[in-house]
Amino acid sequence: MTKPSVLAIGLDPTFVDLSVMPQFTPELVRSYIDAQIEGLRMLGYDVESCLIDTGETAEAVTAAALNAPL
């Protein structure tokens, strides 16, 4: 039996302006994302993370992740 697959797409925290929430750092946000992905894995999902920037490469990175073999 194969595991259900999930592609988790979101903004890479290093590209997010966190100045309105100075208590958060890119490292803290990334740690939270990693914990949530690990939680999905523990529930039996095969999870791939796709963190993108806010620039010109976001579309290409997303397309590559969507077209990657399972």
C-alpha positions as CSV (number, residue, x, y, z in Angstrom):
1,M,0.0,0.0,0.0
2,T,1.4,3.4,-1.0
3,K,1.3,6.4,1.3
4,P,-0.7,9.5,0.3
5,S,1.6,12.2,-1.1
6,V,1.5,15.8,-0.2
7,L,3.4,18.7,-1.7
8,A,3.6,21.5,0.9
9,I,4.1,24.8,-1.0
10,G,4.8,28.0,0.8
11,L,7.0,31.0,1.1
12,D,10.5,30.5,2.3
13,P,10.7,32.4,5.6
14,T,13.9,34.0,4.6
15,F,12.0,36.0,2.0
16,V,9.2,37.2,4.4
17,D,9.2,40.6,6.0
18,L,8.8,39.8,9.6
19,S,9.4,43.4,10.8
20,V,5.8,43.7,12.0
21,M,6.3,40.6,14.3
22,P,9.8,41.1,15.7
23,Q,9.4,38.1,18.0
24,F,9.6,35.8,15.0
25,T,12.7,35.0,13.0
26,P,13.1,33.1,9.7
27,E,14.7,30.3,11.7
28,L,11.8,30.1,14.1
29,V,9.2,30.1,11.3
30,R,11.3,27.4,9.4
31,S,11.4,25.3,12.6
32,Y,7.6,25.5,12.9
33,I,7.2,24.5,9.2
34,D,9.5,21.6,9.6
35,A,7.6,20.4,12.7
36,Q,4.3,20.5,10.9
37,I,5.7,18.6,8.0
38,E,7.2,16.0,10.4
39,G,3.7,15.8,12.0
40,L,2.2,14.9,8.6
41,R,4.8,12.2,8.1
42,M,4.0,10.7,11.5
43,L,0.4,10.5,10.3
44,G,1.5,8.4,7.4
45,Y,1.9,10.9,4.6
46,D,4.8,11.2,2.2
47,V,5.5,14.9,2.3
48,E,7.8,17.0,0.1
49,S,8.4,20.6,1.1
50,C,8.5,23.3,-1.6
51,L,9.5,26.7,-0.1
52,I,9.6,29.4,-2.7
53,D,10.8,33.0,-3.0
54,T,8.8,36.0,-3.9
55,G,10.6,36.6,-7.2
56,E,11.0,35.3,-10.7
57,T,12.0,31.7,-9.7
58,A,8.9,30.9,-7.7
59,E,6.9,29.7,-10.7
60,A,9.7,27.5,-12.0
61,V,10.5,26.0,-8.6
62,T,6.8,25.2,-8.1
63,A,6.4,23.7,-11.5
64,A,9.5,21.5,-11.0
65,A,8.2,20.3,-7.7
66,L,4.8,19.5,-9.2
67,N,6.4,17.6,-12.1
68,A,8.9,15.7,-10.0
69,P,8.4,11.9,-9.9
70,L,6.8,10.5,-6.8
